[in-house]
Amino acid sequence: MTTVRVRLTLIYSGLFLFTSVVLLIIVNTLMRQALDTRIARFPLPPERPRPAPAPRLGEPEPPPPLSELVRDVIHYQWDVSALTIGVLTLVSVVVGWVVAGRVLRPLHRITATAQRLSLSTLHERIALTGPKDELKELADTFDAMLDRLERSVEGQRRFIANASHELRTPLAVQRTAIEVGLPEDVGEIRAKLLLHNHRMENLIDALLALAQAGHGLRERSPVALGEIVRFALADAGENGRGPAGVTVTSRIAPFVLRGDPVLLNRLVTNLVDNALRYNHSGGVVDVTLADGVLTVRNTGPEVPEERFHDLFEPFRRLHTTREQGAGLGLSIVASIARAHGAAVRARPGPAGGLEVTVAFARDPRAGT
């Protein structure tokens, strides 16, 4: 792919070569015509034919006619001019490359800033200095757009924080009222109300986690991912999620990355919960963490290939009903992974079920 710098260099050199060749042709042609005209105005007297004298030793040869001298001068000028234009064309390529680089340097700065920006670094600006030209106007417009985007994101973050408090509080009060206010003899109604209350709390937590991950990370800190995986496995074993008789195996190597520990815990918990919940009796769940790659495999129902693009979409369910889940588990995983710069991939397991892989990039600032 030809870059703008290469195209500008070729344009500069091409224009120089074209104008130089045109100038060379015009100057030499006009000079030849002028010399021919002057020679025609002053004709030499005709010479009488005389026998050529015998040449003597050491005597110089007679000078050639004036017309031959003119032709020799014109040919010499053509040769020198062509050689000079060739050398200057090479110089123009080098100078054009340097000049194009200096002209495009503000664009490189704008591009580097745009590539570095994310929702967690919206405070950065290009702040281009120099004369007020088209590039300065472009950089200022980009900075103004970032100001508006940062204000919008901050407003949404405040809304998420306020909504988290306003939505969770009445649900907690409702759950307490159900547990304390309803007598034990209405157990079926009481259990159903608690179930729906618990589902609402889980749905709100999932939506808030999805929104928080989608708005990027405000702060990053070193997180021991291996410890989070061990905690999620221990919590899943204590709560007994999933069918009976599911065997959980794990191979966990230490790995530290910079990120949000709460969101990373939610990512691992969702993967483990999905592997246990969508399994069968006597099935297997295998969790591996090696070199920053987290892999969770499980046995269970086969996932049709045409439904794989739905796995990480919100509110998409496979082999589940509304009572079993809201369809947000893997979409939250994908959103949290993107916020941490990780790649998520899913493929069918060899014995049914699913294999989900999350590959985190190694950050040297996180330590070992």
MARRO-923079 format. One record per residue: x, y, z of N, C-alpha, C in turn; residue in three letters. Coordinates in steps of 0.001 Angstrom, whole numbers, padded with zeros to 6 digits, always signed. Last residue first. Layout:
N
XYZXYZXYZAla ...
REM end
This chain:
368
+005294-009958+037935+005206-011401+037656+004421-012086+038720Thr +004093-006789+036663+004944-007631+037486+004746-009083+037115Gly +002754-004994+035119+001977-005680+036151+002850-006519+037059Ala +004290-003990+033109+004151-003135+034295+003427-003856+035431Arg +004098-005809+031019+005305-005824+031843+005188-004969+033099Pro +001320-007694+030370+001691-006295+030621+002929-006301+031512Asp +000090-009876+027974+001011-009717+029091+001447-008254+029193Arg -003343-010142+027229-002012-009690+026830-001151-009493+028072Ala -005345-013067+027525-004961-011757+028031-003547-011416+027542Phe -007772-014870+026017-006321-014663+025956-006008-013227+026363Ala -010078-017195+026770-009848-015759+026932-008349-015556+027015Val -012151-019637+025387-010780-019221+025647-010718-017705+025712Thr -014386-022248+025885-014241-020792+025788-012827-020425+026211Val -016026-024902+024622-014687-024510+025077-014529-023018+024817Glu -018898-026893+025402-018283-025693+024845-016879-025520+025411Leu -020746-029866+024601-020456-028711+025435-019708-027636+024673Gly -019017-032712+023210-020179-031873+023451-019802-030702+024327Gly -016369-033533+023288-017410-034444+023780-018688-033673+024060Ala -014859-031370+022333-014766-032667+021643-015847-033650+022060Pro -016831-028308+022166-015963-029257+022845-015926-030589+022121Gly -016816-025624+019783-017461-026781+020408-016443-027716+021046Pro -015490-022437+020845-015607-023510+019863-016230-024722+020546Arg -014677-019003+021168-015460-020162+021603-015516-021171+020471Ala -012640-016403+022405-012958-017321+021315-013702-018509+021896Arg -011500-013131+022997-012368-014232+023419-012699-015087+022199Val -008725-011219+024016-009458-011820+022898-010232-013034+023400Ala -008394-008172+025935-008251-009616+025752-009111-010086+024590Ala -008543-005581+026942-007711-005841+025777-007480-007310+025512Gly -010360-005174+028903-008999-005499+029335-008083-005815+028165His -012694-004786+027494-012225-003685+028336-010800-003913+028813Ala -012975-007334+026379-012620-006201+025515-012097-005036+026330Arg -013738-008729+028725-012495-009069+028028-012048-007925+027124Ala -016199-007564+029274-015099-007387+030234-013764-007702+029571Ile -017610-008474+026989-017459-007040+027246-016308-006772+028213Ser -017505-011280+027247-016910-010630+026080-016671-009143+026325Ala -018899-011589+029696-017520-012071+029546-016835-011353+028385Val -021391-010616+028964-020619-009894+029987-019156-010308+029911Ile -022076-012608+027190-021947-011241+026680-021188-010372+027676Ser -022263-014830+028834-021119-014733+027941-020987-013355+027316Leu -024657-013968+030399-023399-014460+030958-022211-014267+030045Gly -027158-013254+029596-026149-012187+029636-024774-012694+030039Leu -029499-014735+029769-028767-014708+028506-027719-013629+028450Gly -030732-015033+032160-031172-013909+031333-030466-013852+029993Ala -031819-018350+033256-030853-017277+033061-031395-016212+032132Gly -033883-020044+033918-032513-020499+034128-031498-019386+033964Gln -036262-018813+033264-036057-019118+034675-034611-019523+034947Glu -036110-018671+030523-036010-017429+031295-035730-017712+032760Arg -034050-021510+029591-035307-020779+029645-035094-019502+030453Thr -031635-022957+027316-032063-022424+028601-033419-021764+028446Thr -030341-023595+024951-030688-024700+025853-031138-024202+027221His -029227-020361+024801-029094-021665+024155-029361-022739+025191Leu -030223-016985+024389-030178-018191+025214-030038-019419+024319Arg -029360-013644+024485-029475-014801+023604-029287-016055+024455Arg -028884-011296+025892-030245-011849+025907-030436-012950+024855Phe -026094-010138+023929-026972-010048+025108-028342-010664+024851Pro -023848-012458+022362-024817-011389+022216-025732-011344+023439Glu -022180-014609+022332-021709-013432+023058-022621-012228+022855Phe -023577-016539+020804-023137-016846+022172-022809-015598+022972Leu -024262-016182+018191-025195-015665+019198-024660-015797+020621Asp -022472-017458+016611-022385-016004+016618-023332-015389+017647His -023271-020116+016901-022074-019659+017608-021967-018143+017638Phe -025335-021233+015539-025692-020407+016699-024469-019837+017417Arg -024365-022878+013600-025002-021637+013154-025394-020728+014307Glu -023496-025074+015064-022497-024153+014515-023119-022831+014094Glu -025136-025838+018142-025130-025802+016671-024165-024743+016154Pro -023614-027420+020795-024033-026094+020331-024006-026095+018808Val -024643-030229+022732-023889-029664+021615-024489-028320+021195Glu -024740-030336+026313-025411-030367+025010-024563-029706+023933Pro -021611-031374+027841-022989-030919+027875-023610-030992+026504Gly -018469-030488+029365-019326-031388+028603-020753-030874+028702Thr -016260-027695+029044-017264-028477+029754-017945-029442+028799Asn -013475-025564+029651-014144-026581+028821-015175-027302+029671Arg -011840-022606+029585-012857-023323+030353-013584-024254+029393Val -008792-020983+029790-009620-021879+028980-010558-022639+029901Thr -006844-018157+029594-007816-018855+030444-008745-019663+029541Leu -003613-017282+029238-004738-017794+028461-005623-018629+029382Val -001300-016581+030583-002311-015562+030377-003492-015997+029545Gly +000092-018997+030805+000627-017903+029983-000436-016859+029645Asp -002803-020691+031698-001387-020842+031369-000967-019725+030430Ala -005356-022193+033216-004772-020860+033091-003275-021035+032881Leu -008258-024140+032810-006812-024038+032626-006422-022577+032498Thr -010731-026326+033821-010323-024915+033827-008808-024870+033776Val -013288-028458+032931-011829-028331+033008-011468-026861+032843Asp -015861-030458+033967-015487-029060+033734-013982-028960+033942Val -017979-033142+033040-016636-032672+033394-016536-031186+033071Val -020807-035101+034280-020006-034392+033293-018691-033899+033857Gly -022618-036279+035932-021411-037031+035626-020518-036369+034608Gly -025278-034637+034346-024823-035436+035492-023635-036300+035082Ser -024186-031888+032267-025081-033006+032595-024473-033806+033740His -024373-028290+031895-023654-029558+031873-024653-030676+032124Asn -024706-025499+032394-025095-026124+031134-024287-027395+030922Tyr -023543-024972+034906-024992-024946+034739-025420-025686+033485Arg -020749-025098+034565-021431-026006+035489-022925-026094+035185Leu -020206-023159+032639-019704-024519+032426-020393-025517+033343Ala -021395-020914+033823-021941-021447+032582-021497-022884+032347Asn -019676-020639+036068-021113-020890+036247-021734-021480+034990Asp -017232-020076+034781-017367-021288+035586-018848-021637+035783Val -017889-017642+033512-017427-018783+032731-017606-020089+033504Leu -018623-016028+035712-019593-016322+034655-019179-017539+033834Asn -016181-015933+037108-017368-016542+037725-018409-016899+036676Thr -014537-014532+035325-014220-015923+035652-015444-016627+036237Val -015938-012023+035276-015653-012773+034053-015416-014251+034356Leu -015914-011232+037946-017192-011513+037300-016983-012320+036024Arg -013200-010844+038317-013861-011888+039099-015204-012247+038471Asn -012902-008682+036605-012240-009942+036272-012833-011101+037062Leu -014379-006741+038002-014834-007196+036697-014182-008516+036296Leu -012769-006554+040317-014189-006898+040421-014703-007434+039088Val -010194-005785+039413-010395-007102+040035-011856-007519+040123Pro -009288-004442+036420-010260-004244+037487-010543-005593+038135Asp -005741-004522+035685-007147-004430+035332-008007-004163+036543Gly -002845-006022+034676-003398-004781+035200-004837-004662+034730Arg -001960-009366+035760-002256-008359+034749-002804-007116+035426Leu -000237-012333+036381-000635-011023+036903-000865-010078+035724Val -000367-015730+037076-000387-014717+036022-000943-013426+036610Phe +000508-019091+037822+000432-017680+038233+000473-016744+037024Pro -001663-021621+036520-000322-021056+036636-000431-019588+037036Ala -003711-024292+037104-003630-022833+037227-002172-022435+037431Ile -005925-026528+036228-004472-026363+036153-004220-024863+036054Arg -008650-028553+037361-008045-027243+037094-006533-027359+037063Ser -011861-030110+037201-010402-030191+037221-009827-028830+036850Thr -014787-031317+038482-014090-030078+038133-012595-030311+038271Val -017497-033333+037634-016108-033317+038087-015423-032053+037574Thr -020785-033589+038735-019890-032939+037774-018487-032856+038368Val -022730-034645+040447-021701-035519+039906-020793-034897+038874Gly -025641-032767+039546-024869-033571+040498-023822-034393+039765Ala -025487-029600+037728-026000-030939+038019-025095-031691+038990Pro -024934-026344+039370-024871-027308+038299-025423-028663+038696Gly -023382-025416+042463-024105-025063+041255-023924-026157+040199Arg -022511-025504+045190-023088-026660+044524-023884-026332+043283Gly -021212-023685+046726-022635-023438+046465-023297-024564+045690Asn -018622-024716+046806-019371-024567+048062-020865-024404+047800Glu -017877-024645+044103-017962-025924+044803-018759-025832+046078Gly -017871-021894+043593-018801-022748+042861-018953-024104+043532Ala -015810-021106+045305-017164-020618+045549-018194-021480+044826Asp -013631-022393+044094-014011-022748+045462-015432-022301+045767Ala -013614-021089+041611-013838-022538+041668-014264-022973+043067Leu -013087-018461+042435-014330-018761+041714-014634-020253+041750Ala -010545-018769+043604-011667-018333+044426-012992-018672+043749Phe -009023-019506+041353-009154-020437+042491-010354-020056+043371Arg -009268-017158+039820-009791-018431+039302-009988-019421+040446Val -007970-015316+041487-009389-015123+041168-010002-016422+040662Ile -005391-016336+041434-006129-016334+042701-007622-016149+042454Glu -004732-015874+038726-004799-017233+039255-005575-017321+040551Gly -004596-013114+038504-005713-013818+037880-005841-015244+038406Leu -003919-010626+040454-003463-012011+040328-004627-012839+039790Ala -003541-007407+039211-004513-008411+039647-003916-009791+039412Val -002633-004026+039562-002183-005409+039372-003168-006405+039989Pro -005166-001814+038208-004250-002198+039279-003797-003627+039023Ser -006671+000976+036664-006135-000375+036562-005149-000607+037700Arg -009629+002890+036216-008365+002657+036908-007962+001201+036738Glu -011668+002805+034316-011168+004102+034773-009805+003949+035432Arg -012302+000942+031498-011747+000911+032857-011213+002288+033214Leu -015420+000945+029589-013981+000941+029808-013601+000973+031271Gly -018082+000679+029216-017570+002042+029304-016094+002093+029654His -018607-002042+029365-018708-001386+028061-018183+000032+028054Gly -018464-002505+032086-017400-003011+031221-017419-002326+029873Ala -020859-001230+032860-019572-000771+033384-018423-001235+032506Gln -022800-002741+031493-022642-001310+031206-021293-000795+031677Ala -022402-005257+032696-022254-005099+031248-022048-003636+030878Leu -023001-004636+035353-021654-005107+035010-021391-004951+033524Ala -025678-003943+035026-024741-002929+035489-023300-003341+035189Leu -026727-006409+034185-026825-005236+033317-025844-004146+033734Leu -026152-008007+036442-025575-008331+035140-025607-007131+034209Ala -027649-006749+038464-026190-006855+038598-025531-007128+037248Asp -030209-007157+037364-029698-005787+037541-028181-005806+037676Ile -030329-009952+037453-030441-009258+036185-029888-007839+036283Leu -030118-010454+040210-029089-010950+039306-029123-010227+037965Asn -032500-009203+041066-031204-008733+041555-030075-009191+040630Glu -034370-010766+039707-034266-009350+039412-032936-008779+039879Met -033943-013244+040960-033701-013104+039529-033572-011632+039132Arg -034752-012628+043562-033353-012989+043323-033011-012855+041841His -037452-012189+043072-036628-011113+043615-035147-011388+043358Asn -038220-014721+042233-038288-013600+041285-037458-012405+041777His -037734-016100+044670-037060-016495+043435-037068-015349+042431Leu -039453-014846+046434-038001-014741+046656-037220-015110+045401Leu -041879-015634+045290-041537-014213+045355-040037-014015+045567Leu -041699-018412+045653-041773-017877+044305-041421-016389+044293Lys -041656-018615+048442-040500-019081+047677-040498-018503+046264Ala -044203-017590+049025-043010-016937+049569-041766-017332+048748Arg -045837-019466+047851-045868-018076+047369-044607-017343+047801Ile -045074-021681+049395-044942-021710+047939-044932-020302+047373Glu -045571-020914+052124-044225-021205+051646-044083-021164+050142Gly -047305-019870+053986-047482-019542+052565-046143-019787+051841Val -046452-020464+056513-047502-021325+055960-047836-020964+054509Asp -044637-018576+057396-044108-019807+056823-045175-020646+056138Glu -045638-015183+056454-045552-016335+057368-045075-017583+056630Pro -043819-012338+055468-044715-013427+055081-044559-014605+056029Leu -041881-010606+056585-043308-010298+056700-044233-011433+056362Gly -039313-011595+056127-039751-011324+057503-041269-011226+057599Val -039052-012049+053390-038509-013029+054328-039063-012844+055743Glu -040281-009773+052293-040797-011115+051988-040339-012118+053040Ile -038702-007723+053308-040121-007757+053651-040723-009133+053388Ala -036241-008357+052106-036365-008402+053567-037832-008490+053982Thr -036920-007920+049431-036518-009251+049873-036649-009388+051390Arg -037464-005148+049500-038513-006100+049131-038168-007507+049602Gln -034966-004119+050121-036082-003917+051054-037198-004912+050766Val -033606-004916+047815-033173-005438+049118-034276-005276+050165Ala -035032-003449+045950-035057-004904+045877-034608-005532+047190Leu -034423-000791+046676-035795-001297+046839-035886-002820+046743Pro -031496-000910+046151-032079-000638+047470-033515-001125+047590Thr -030960-001314+043455-030674-002384+044413-031372-002158+045746Arg -031677+001058+042179-032355-000192+041826-032139-001287+042866Leu -030064+003069+043242-031516+003233+043267-032262+001939+042959Glu -027429+002117+042797-027936+002314+044164-029472+002335+044184His -027368+001947+040020-026999+000792+040840-027553+000913+042253Ser -027976+004538+039246-028953+003478+039004-028647+002243+039832Ala -025599+005825+039993-026860+006174+040664-027908+005089+040475Asn -023799+004528+038240-023590+004469+039689-024882+004798+040435Ala -024927+005199+035771-024814+003794+036160-024641+003661+037661Ile -024670+008001+035832-025999+007401+035771-025955+005943+036209Phe -021907+008241+035805-022645+008703+036990-024043+008102+037017Arg -021481+007217+033233-020922+006525+034403-021635+006945+035688Arg -022737+009134+031683-023267+007771+031704-022725+006986+032890Gln -021081+011347+032188-022489+011382+032565-023098+009999+032622Gly -018698+010404+031089-018763+010666+032535-020207+010734+033010Glu -019459+010296+028407-019112+009061+029111-019172+009259+030617Val -019899+013046+027874-020978+012071+027714-020694+010792+028491Ser -017368+014137+028341-018495+014557+029167-019646+013564+029073Arg -015961+012805+026309-015606+012567+027709-016740+012986+028635Glu -017176+013862+024021-017284+012431+024295-016962+012123+025752Leu -016435+016561+024193-017854+016185+024236-018026+014711+024577Arg -013632+016253+024025-014253+016910+025182-015721+016515+025307Asp -013364+015086+021506-013008+014303+022692-013590+014923+023965Leu -014111+017270+019924-014936+016065+019911-014646+015184+021129Met -011946+018939+020484-013302+019348+020889-014249+018153+020896Ala -009898+017450+019276-009882+017682+020727-011260+018102+021233Asp -010709+017627+016591-010632+016322+017235-010634+016472+018755Phe -010407+020375+016197-011731+019760+016063-011775+018400+016740Thr -007640+020594+016527-008532+021276+017474-009945+020700+017402Asp -006777+019096+014287-006445+018651+015639-007354+019306+016680Ala -007822+020684+012171-008244+019293+012333-007971+018794+013748Leu -006399+023072+012574-007861+023076+012691-008406+021666+012877Glu -003830+022163+012047-004139+022667+013386-005652+022686+013608Lys -004167+021534+009336-003851+020468+010286-004146+020903+011724Leu -004697+024066+008174-005703+023003+008107-005445+021893+009121Glu -003281+026372+010604-003547+025921+009251-004577+024803+009287Asp -001861+028347+012549-003258+027935+012409-003554+027632+010949Lys +001353+027036+013519+000500+027996+012802-000916+027449+012627Pro +001536+025329+016737+002040+025755+015441+001092+026732+014777Gly +000433+022322+018443+000896+023708+018409+001392+024036+017010Thr -002149+020217+019513-001176+020521+018465-000848+022005+018486Leu -003507+018502+021413-002895+019788+021788-001803+020173+020797Ala -004673+015966+021795-003583+016141+020835-002800+017407+021150Ile -005327+014582+025066-005622+015476+023960-004418+015558+023026Arg -006877+012387+027451-005740+012795+026639-006212+013657+025464Glu -009181+011476+028595-008662+012757+029083-007477+013243+028243His -009836+008964+027785-010442+010073+027052-009933+011428+027522Leu -009047+006448+028550-008025+007476+028361-008575+008663+027569Thr -011089+004621+028633-010406+004887+029895-009333+005965+029763Ser -011916+004342+026057-012854+004970+026989-012204+005282+028330Leu -008877+005285+024347-009945+004344+024647-010876+005044+025633Ser -006179+006183+022204-007346+006533+023002-008269+005341+023196Leu -004220+005462+020456-003968+005233+021878-005215+005446+022720Arg -005159+006240+017983-004956+004820+018227-004772+004515+019711Gln -005173+009044+018350-006435+008338+018113-006300+006843+018367Ala -002413+009530+018626-003326+009815+019733-004640+009070+019562Thr -001513+008752+016088-001028+008057+017278-001937+008293+018472Ala -002866+010635+014457-003138+009203+014326-002694+008436+015564Thr -001685+013040+015307-003132+012848+015448-003473+011359+015396Ile +000959+012511+014571+000635+012751+015977-000856+012544+016236Arg +000719+012311+011833+001179+011148+012584+000847+011304+014070His -000050+014939+011296-001002+013859+011053-000597+012591+011777Leu +002324+016353+011921+001107+016537+012747+000066+015449+012529Pro +003983+015280+009775+004245+014963+011181+003045+015246+012081Arg +003700+016008+007139+002764+015008+007659+002990+014681+009133Leu +005801+017780+006772+004427+018252+006578+003428+017305+007229Val +007991+016118+007226+007748+017250+008131+006322+017770+007999Arg +007686+014321+005072+007647+013848+006453+007376+014957+007443Gly +007996+016056+002899+006703+015396+003108+006580+014851+004524Ala +010713+016713+003261+009687+017762+003384+008310+017142+003624Val +011920+014203+002815+012092+014900+004098+010990+015934+004302Val +011093+013665+000175+010793+012709+001258+010879+013387+002623Trp +012172+015874-001191+010716+015696-001129+010312+014738-000028Gly +014915+015346-000899+014351+016540-000266+012830+016418-000151Val +015053+012945-002393+015444+012975-000979+014824+014170-000269Val +014127+013872-004887+013456+012756-004222+013774+012762-002733Val +015956+015871-005517+014568+016261-005230+013793+015137-004560Ser +018230+014362-006037+018222+015234-004851+016793+015630-004493Val +017355+013166-008405+017637+012329-007234+017638+013158-005952Leu +017198+015528-009916+015993+014726-009683+016183+013803-008489Thr +019837+016371-010032+018899+017168-009244+017587+016417-008994Leu +020839+014377-011766+021337+014488-010393+020364+015256-009519Val +019288+014924-014085+019253+013612-013445+019718+013664-011999Gly +020060+017575-014654+018669+017293-014296+018558+015938-013616Ile +022767+017152-015308+022403+017982-014152+020973+017708-013699Thr +022531+015588-017636+023200+015043-016452+022821+015823-015194Leu +021214+017452-019282+020578+016184-018947+021197+015556-017700Ala +023159+019499-019416+021846+019775-018831+021137+018490-018423Ser +025272+018202-020725+025457+018716-019357+024113+018961-018680Val +024013+017588-023196+024570+016534-022337+024706+017003-020889Asp +023310+020148-024179+022294+019123-023959+022812+018052-022994Trp +025846+021332-024390+024883+021889-023438+023752+020883-023148Gln +026950+019782-026418+027559+019762-025086+026584+020286-024030Tyr +025247+020507-028508+025273+019107-028047+025876+019009-026642His +025949+023237-028715+024572+022842-028393+024535+021405-027870Ile +028660+023095-029421+028268+023764-028178+026863+023339-027757Val +028487+021774-031890+029212+021136-030782+028807+021749-029436Asp +027101+023648-033391+026493+022344-033116+027179+021645-031950Arg +029012+025709-033409+027708+025935-032786+027050+024608-032442Val +031069+024504-034852+031301+024910-033465+029973+025111-032728Leu +029851+024249-037312+030188+023043-036572+030449+023367-035097Glu +029655+026916-038036+028428+026145-037827+028693+024860-037052Ser +032329+027704-038431+031579+028231-037284+030313+027425-037015Leu +034672+025017-039331+033712+026085-039645+032894+026477-038412Pro +037722+024532-037366+036555+024072-038106+035618+025236-038424Pro +041052+025900-037949+039823+025768-037138+038655+025292-037990Pro +043818+023865-039152+042933+025033-039307+041648+024835-038506Pro +046251+022560-036859+045256+022362-037895+044369+023602-037988Glu +049578+023917-036280+048211+023559-035863+047279+023430-037047Pro +052769+022389-037084+051849+023476-037438+050424+023087-037051Glu +054396+020246-036670+054250+021211-035588+053312+022339-035880Gly +055261+019927-040073+055353+019368-038725+055240+020476-037696Leu +052876+020924-042469+054184+020995-041874+054145+020445-040446Arg +051029+019791-045262+051141+020051-043820+052577+020018-043357Pro +050961+021566-048273+051421+020359-047572+051562+020665-046086Ala +047967+023305-048964+049419+023221-048778+049782+021944-048018Pro +045549+022714-051362+045904+022579-049945+047404+022451-049801Ala +044911+025168-053706+045444+023835-053391+045890+023786-051934Pro +041907+026937-053199+043356+026917-053338+043838+025508-053053Arg +039027+028614-053988+039662+027294-053832+041148+027375-054107Pro +038321+031410-052044+038708+030855-053331+039367+029498-053111Arg +035540+031733-049874+036971+031524-050053+037234+030904-051425Glu +033141+034177-049343+033516+032872-049904+035018+032798-050150Pro +032937+035707-046158+033214+035804-047615+033622+034445-048149Pro +030267+034712-043872+031696+034825-044156+031911+034938-045665Leu +027456+036566-042821+028055+035464-043595+029539+035728-043858Pro +025751+037475-040481+027142+037822-040767+027781+036670-041530Phe +023237+036381-040280+023368+037833-040512+024789+038228-040915Arg +023620+033677-039681+023077+034035-040998+023230+035526-041300Ala +024434+033816-037045+025403+033366-038053+024918+033753-039446Ile +022069+034646-035868+023229+035542-035855+024272+035121-036887Arg +020430+032357-036308+020049+033665-036861+021248+034603-036933Thr +021777+030376-034876+021637+030245-036328+021289+031581-036982Asp +021493+031434-032308+022827+031320-032885+022758+031183-034408Leu +018700+031253-031977+019382+032554-031896+020761+032497-032540Ala +018234+028501-032201+017658+029418-033185+018371+030761-033174Gln +019641+027617-029942+020028+027155-031276+019481+028083-032351Arg +018183+028904-027912+019592+029236-028109+020064+028811-029504Met +015687+027658-028168+015811+029099-028422+017258+029505-028663Leu +016468+025024-027462+015888+025314-028774+016009+026791-029125Thr +017405+025374-024839+018324+024916-025885+017776+025184-027282Asn +015029+026303-023543+016264+027102-023551+017188+026673-024683Val +013141+024203-024019+012876+025578-024480+014171+026374-024591Ile +014394+021964-022838+014030+021952-024266+013837+023373-024784Ile +014653+022816-020155+015825+022455-020943+015515+022507-022433Leu +011974+023184-019383+012886+024331-019405+014112+024034-020257Leu +011065+020530-019577+010460+021572-020413+011378+022781-020526Val +012716+019386-017594+012817+018942-018990+012216+019975-019925Val +011804+020782-015325+013206+020883-015744+013375+020463-017196Ser +009101+020049-015130+009436+021459-015384+010881+021613-015849Thr +009487+017238-014644+008717+017737-015792+009095+019177-016127Phe +010964+017152-012258+011505+016576-013485+010785+017122-014714Leu +009162+018426-010473+010494+018999-010721+011076+018473-012029Phe +006982+016685-010597+006822+018069-011034+008166+018716-011336Leu +008226+014370-009541+007672+014370-010897+007490+015780-011435Gly +008886+015191-006939+009953+014847-007881+009443+014854-009323Ser +006269+015637-005855+007298+016693-005860+008355+016404-006929Tyr +005094+013085-006299+004515+014283-006929+005549+015399-007001Ile +006711+011452-004728+006654+011224-006170+006072+012435-006903Leu +006104+012573-002219+007471+012592-002724+007504+012400-004232Thr +003352+011980-002029+003802+013379-002059+005222+013485-002608Leu +003501+009157-001981+002811+009845-003072+003233+011308-003174Arg +004903+008749+000417+005484+008306-000851+004823+009030-002026Val +003037+009834+002219+004384+010402+002123+005064+010001+000818Arg +000853+008171+001948+000719+009562+001501+002097+010198+001341Val +001912+004913+000751+001561+005874+001783+001445+007272+001171Thr +000661+002138-000956+001438+003364-001061+000970+004375-000025Thr +000850-001192+000000+000000+000000+000000+000885+001243+000000Met 
REM end
